[in-house]
């Protein structure tokens, strides 16, 4: 069976509370690099309508522990 994909077909969009993988390359300075998990905060409807996703990148880099915005896993 052949399926035709028309303009009405929507691309996949993450939903709130999804954890997706993002590629942070290229990076500059002390920005994150490589691939990291990303917690999605924005609802799926917003992500679909705007083609943007609001969320929090996650890392296990030790030097980030003293960052005033850092939250240890399992604390929040």
C-alpha positions as CSV (number, residue, x, y, z in Angstrom):
1,X,0.0,0.0,0.0
2,X,1.4,3.4,-0.9
3,X,0.9,6.3,1.4
4,X,1.1,9.9,0.1
5,X,2.3,12.6,2.5
6,X,0.6,15.9,1.7
7,X,0.7,19.3,3.3
8,X,-1.7,18.2,6.0
9,X,0.8,15.8,7.4
10,X,2.5,17.2,10.5
11,X,6.0,16.6,11.6
12,X,6.4,14.9,15.0
13,X,6.5,17.4,17.9
14,X,7.5,16.6,21.5
15,X,5.1,17.1,24.4
16,X,5.6,18.6,27.8
17,X,7.6,16.2,30.1
18,X,9.2,14.4,27.2
19,X,13.0,13.9,27.3
20,X,14.5,14.3,23.9
21,X,18.1,14.3,22.6
22,X,19.5,17.5,21.2
23,X,22.7,18.1,19.3
24,X,24.4,21.2,20.8
25,X,27.1,21.4,18.0
26,X,28.5,23.8,17.0
27,X,29.3,25.4,20.3
28,X,31.3,28.5,21.4
29,X,33.1,29.2,24.6
30,X,31.7,27.3,27.6
31,X,28.4,26.4,25.9
32,X,27.3,22.8,26.0
33,X,28.5,20.6,23.1
34,X,27.7,17.3,21.7
35,X,24.5,15.4,22.4
36,X,22.5,15.9,25.6
37,X,19.1,15.0,27.0
38,X,16.6,17.9,27.0
39,X,13.5,18.1,29.2
40,X,10.6,19.6,27.3
41,X,8.6,22.2,29.2
42,X,6.3,23.6,26.5
43,X,3.1,21.9,25.5
44,X,2.8,20.0,22.3
45,X,0.3,22.5,20.8
46,X,2.8,25.3,21.3
47,X,5.6,23.3,19.8
48,X,3.6,22.4,16.7
49,X,2.3,25.9,16.1
50,X,5.6,27.7,16.6
51,X,8.2,25.1,15.5
52,X,10.0,26.0,18.8
53,X,10.5,23.9,21.9
54,X,11.1,25.4,25.4
55,X,13.0,23.2,27.8
56,X,16.0,22.5,30.0
57,X,19.2,20.9,28.7
58,X,20.7,18.4,31.1
59,X,24.3,17.5,31.8
60,X,26.4,15.6,34.2
61,X,29.5,17.8,33.9
62,X,30.9,18.3,37.4
63,X,31.8,22.0,36.9
64,X,28.1,22.8,36.6
65,X,27.3,21.7,40.1
66,X,28.1,25.1,41.5
67,X,25.9,26.9,39.0
68,X,23.2,28.8,40.9
69,X,20.6,27.5,38.3
70,X,21.7,23.9,38.6
71,X,19.2,21.4,40.1
72,X,20.5,18.0,41.1
73,X,18.5,15.0,39.7
74,X,15.8,13.8,42.0
75,X,15.7,17.1,44.0
76,X,13.0,19.0,42.2
